[in-house]
Amino acid sequence: MPNIKQILLREHYRCHPKIINFCNQRFYGGNLLIMTEDNDEPNVLTAIKTAPGHHTRGHYNQREIDVVKEEIMPNLQDETDIGIITPYNQQVNEFNHQIPTIEAATIHKYQGREKNTIIMSVVDDEITDFADDPNLLNVAISRAKKHFCLVVSGNEQEKAGNITDLVDYIAYNNFSVTESKISSIFDYLYSQYTAERIAFLAGHRNISEYDSENLTFSLIENIIHEYPEYAHLGVFCHTPLRTVVRDWSLLNDDEHKYISHYSTHLDFLIVNHVTKKPVLAIETDGYNFHHEETDQHRRDEMKNHILDVYGLPLLRLSTTGSGEKYKIIKVLKDIMC
């Protein structure tokens, strides 16, 4: 209705002044009258930057989910009124699956609502016009009454925008802008870490055409050599599954056919040198080949079931994940106990 007179509802009563003032200056030309009070509360706005790299797959970013789970949520244990906002449905689905106790939704679905604390996951490695849309960002920020936390890529952005201005605004107001401490052995796969990858792999055998598997192998070897309690362990690469599971009587026809191929192997098999028994199987799962919509995922499910039936622990390391060293050590400790 282009000829209808528009009126700005100027008085704002929802958000902490520091939160809404960004929207006021960036989107409303300073015309809002902020009616809430600023009592110098600490860290009303915060931002956490993930380690640089290509963490986005489609519209899904596991690294940002890990940041929320491991670095943000532990500091919000006393908070009950929390919401997670993200521009993309795929990221929403993953948040609801991995953190079911906290409501996650797209910015569109949060319009007209409010939470004491809002966590926003941007998702993009290179911030897109969609995620940076001023109307969407205005809605996302102004859902937060007391605290707003932004999770964003640590990559250098090619162009400035609303989100980069928001990070600068948070820093200018002396609030916390930090770099995430969460890392992954597979971060070395990204171009930003070429020199580090070469240095890490130096002195280790290349056992695969895939650097993701070479990195995993190097990590396993380092753990075995670093921790005396694992000195009796060894690692074998690309072990045919049929040589590990000899009795096939518990398998169905599809599993029998699957295991009979020599190409069906375990990426890594950790073995006790004293007893000669397998201790742990480890698989390196590249996202493009192993996500749920691939044929490989069905074969992965079959392998999971076979190893479960025969009691061999299996650890899958996704190239989109993090904390691989501690995951391996934790599983080994559980097995040794």
C-alpha positions, 0 to 999 in steps of 0.5 A: 500500500504505497500511498498509506502513511507510515508511522515509526513506533519509536518507543522501545521497551524490550531490549537492553539499551546496548543491544537495541542501540546497534539496531537503532543506529544501524537500521533506524537512523537513531530515531528510536527512543530507548526506554530500558535502563543500562546498569552496566551489566557485563557482556550484554553482547558477545561474539565468538569467532570460529577458527578460520576454515571451510566449516560450512557444508551447504547451510550447515556448520558443525563447528558453530554448533560445537562452539555453542555446545562447548563454549557458550552453554557451559556459561549459561547454566543458570539461564533458562530463557534461551533461544537459538537463531540462525538464518537456515533451516538445515542449521536449525534442524541440526541444533534441535537434534544436537541440543534438544533442550534449547529451542532453535528456529529461523529468524523468520519464525522468531519474529514477534517473540523474545528471549532473555538470551539469544544465540545467533549462528551465522553459518556462512564461511563467507557471509552472504547477502541473505544472512546479512540482510538488514531486516533479518538481522534487525529481527534476530538481534532485537529478540534478545532482552538481556544477552545476545551472543553472535557465533561467526566465522573467523575467516577474513570477510571480502566485504564489510556488512551489517554482521561485521559492523555488529562485531565492531560495535561489540568490540567498541563497547568493550564487550567480549569478542573472542576466538574459539579454542575449538579446533580439529585435526582436519582444519589442516585440510584448509588452504589457510593451514597448508604450511601447518599441514605439511609440518604436521605430516612431516616424519609420518608415513603417507598411508592414503591418497586422502590427507584426511586419513593421513592426518588421522593416522598421524594423530593416532600414532602421536597419541600412542607415542605420547601416552605411556599407558598406550605403548602396548598398542599399535595401529593398522591401516585399511584392514579388510573387515573380513579378516577381523570378523571371521565368524559370519553366522550372525550376519544377514544376507546383505551384511554377508555380501558386504563383508565378503568384499576385500574393499570393505575395510576399516580405515584404522584398527588399533590392536593390543600387541600383547594379546593380538586382539583388536581394541578399537576401529576408527573411521575417517568420514569426509562429509561429502562422501558420508552424509546421510543422503549418500549410498556410503551412509547406508554402507556405514550403517551396515558396518556399524551394525556388524561391529556392534554385533561382534563387540568391537568398539567403533569411533567415527571422526567426521571431517566437520567435527572437532576435538579428535584427540580427546575423543580418541583418548576418551574411548581408549580410557573407557575401553581400558577401564 
